[in-house]
Amino acid sequence: MENRTSSIARIFAVLALVVAVIVIIVVVTSAVNDSSSSGHRHSAHHSHKEAKRPRTQAKTYTVKTGDTLTAIAHKTGVSVAELQALNPEVDPQILVAGETLKLK
């Protein structure tokens, strides 16, 4: 009887491990898909708005915490390439809150 209980416990332990691995895979896959698809939806959504929105009249933009060049481009209507050309001294990977970018 003791041997049989031990065998059943081992089987349940293996099943629990398999279920845990499957759950982890599903969660990670879901998170990766959400971030990549929301990024895609996000940019498609904003480019649709960007087409309707006239270009900004402002000459500069002050970087806010968490801003990226892509986000600034969407907010201002100035393309990322234009932002980089107008601000060659700015490292697009390290935007500093408070720094001013030229838009024209």
PyMOL commands that set and color helices and strands:
alter all, ss='L'
color gray80, all
select helices_A, chain A and resi 2-52+69-76+80-86
alter helices_A, ss='H'
color red, helices_A
select strands_A, chain A and resi 60-62+100-102
alter strands_A, ss='S'
color yellow, strands_A
deselect
rebuild
show_as cartoon
